[in-house]
């Protein structure tokens, strides 16, 4: 077993079964599997993380939004855009409740929803999501921030397609 894979085994022994730190370990392993292109393993790690977080955390905790976001990223990489959209929208719903209206993570959520719509060919919905993301990022982040630049680039690429 690699150290990433070993962390949850150690935490399973040391922590209660539904401890949030265990969810973090599963989440991190899911990210690594996603980066390796092992999507089914990534999905099962992220889903395990989400299960623990649903039990251990309040219903609209930002970490739940993070789990839904990571699950949707895996679905996007797999080309399963309707599932990706559903998870991104769930993440966005939680972030709207849990975070201030101009929090950068909210901007990222709108950007991610836009990316999925873009990939689905639903350009007007993508543009609307990107523009909302850009509004938030311009308020929440310093001028010239890379995240803002990414959203501006997404809008630019989308407008060329339209």
C-alpha positions in Angstrom: 0.0 0.0 0.0 1.2 3.5 -0.8 1.1 6.2 1.9 -2.1 7.7 0.4 -3.7 4.4 0.5 -2.4 3.7 4.0 -3.7 6.9 5.6 -7.4 5.9 5.8 -6.3 2.5 7.1 -4.4 4.1 9.9 -7.3 6.6 10.6 -9.8 3.8 10.6 -8.0 2.3 13.5 -7.4 5.6 15.3 -10.6 7.4 14.7 -14.4 6.8 15.0 -15.9 5.3 11.8 -17.5 8.6 10.7 -14.8 11.1 11.7 -14.4 14.0 9.3 -10.7 13.4 9.1 -11.4 10.0 7.6 -13.6 11.7 4.9 -10.6 14.0 4.2 -8.4 11.0 3.6 -10.9 9.4 1.2 -11.3 12.8 -0.6 -7.5 13.1 -1.1 -7.2 9.6 -2.4 -10.1 10.4 -4.8 -8.2 13.4 -6.1 -5.1 11.3 -6.8 -7.1 8.6 -8.6 -8.9 11.2 -10.7 -5.5 12.7 -11.6 -4.3 9.2 -12.6 -7.3 8.6 -14.8 -8.7 5.8 -12.5 -12.2 7.3 -12.5 -14.1 4.4 -10.9 -11.7 4.3 -8.0 -11.8 8.1 -7.7 -15.6 8.0 -7.7 -15.8 5.4 -5.0 -13.3 7.3 -2.8 -15.2 10.6 -3.2 -18.6 8.9 -2.6 -17.2 7.3 0.6 -15.9 10.7 1.7 -19.4 12.2 1.0 -21.1 9.4 3.0 -19.0 10.2 6.0 -19.5 13.9 5.7 -23.2 13.5 5.4 -23.2 11.7 8.8 -20.5 13.8 10.5 -21.4 17.3 9.4 -24.4 19.7 9.4 -26.5 19.4 6.2 -25.1 22.5 4.4 -21.5 22.4 5.5 -19.1 23.7 2.9 -17.1 20.4 3.0 -20.2 18.6 1.6 -20.1 21.1 -1.3 -16.5 20.2 -1.9 -17.4 16.5 -2.0 -20.1 17.1 -4.6 -17.7 19.3 -6.6 -15.1 16.6 -6.7 -17.6 13.9 -7.7 -18.8 16.1 -10.5 -15.2 16.7 -11.7 -14.7 13.0 -12.0 -18.0 12.7 -14.0 -16.8 15.5 -16.3 -13.5 13.7 -16.9 -15.6 10.6 -17.8 -17.8 12.6 -20.2 -20.9 12.0 -18.1 -22.0 15.6 -18.2 -25.6 15.2 -16.9 -24.3 13.5 -13.7 -21.5 16.1 -13.5 -24.1 18.9 -13.8 -26.3 17.4 -11.1 -23.4 17.2 -8.6 -22.1 20.7 -9.5 -25.6 22.1 -9.0 -25.9 20.4 -5.6 -22.5 21.9 -4.6 -23.6 25.3 -5.7 -26.9 25.0 -3.7 -24.9 24.2 -0.6 -22.4 27.0 -1.2 -25.2 29.6 -1.7 -26.5 28.7 1.8 -23.2 28.2 3.6 -21.1 31.0 2.2 -21.3 34.8 1.9 -22.7 35.9 -1.5 -19.3 36.9 -2.9 -17.2 34.1 -1.6 -14.6 32.9 -4.2 -15.8 29.2 -3.9 -19.2 30.4 -5.0 -17.5 31.9 -8.1 -15.7 28.6 -8.7 -19.0 26.7 -8.5 -20.6 29.0 -11.1 -17.5 28.6 -13.3 -17.7 24.8 -13.0 -21.4 24.7 -13.9 -20.5 26.8 -16.9 -17.8 24.4 -17.9 -20.3 21.5 -17.9 -22.9 23.5 -19.9 -20.1 24.4 -22.3 -19.1 20.8 -22.8 -22.8 19.9 -23.3 -23.1 22.5 -26.1 -25.6 24.6 -24.0 -23.7 27.8 -24.7 -26.2 30.4 -23.5 -26.5 28.6 -20.1 -22.7 28.3 -20.0 -22.3 32.0 -20.7 -24.7 33.0 -18.0 -22.9 30.8 -15.4 -19.5 32.1 -16.5 -20.7 35.7 -16.2 -22.0 35.1 -12.7 -18.7 33.5 -11.8 -16.8 36.5 -13.1 -19.0 39.0 -11.2 -18.2 37.2 -7.9 -14.5 36.7 -8.7 -14.0 40.4 -9.6 -15.4 41.3 -6.1 -13.8 38.5 -4.1 -10.3 38.2 -5.6 -7.5 40.7 -6.2 -7.1 42.2 -9.7 -5.4 39.9 -12.1 -6.0 36.7 -10.0 -5.5 33.5 -12.1 -8.9 32.2 -11.2 -10.5 35.4 -12.6 -8.3 35.1 -15.7 -9.5 31.5 -16.2 -13.1 32.5 -16.2 -12.4 35.4 -18.6 -10.7 32.9 -20.9 -13.7 30.6 -20.7 -16.0 33.4 -21.7 -13.6 34.3 -24.6 -13.5 30.7 -25.9 -17.2 30.3 -25.6 -18.0 33.5 -27.5 -15.8 32.3 -30.3 -17.9 29.1 -30.5 -21.1 31.1 -30.4 
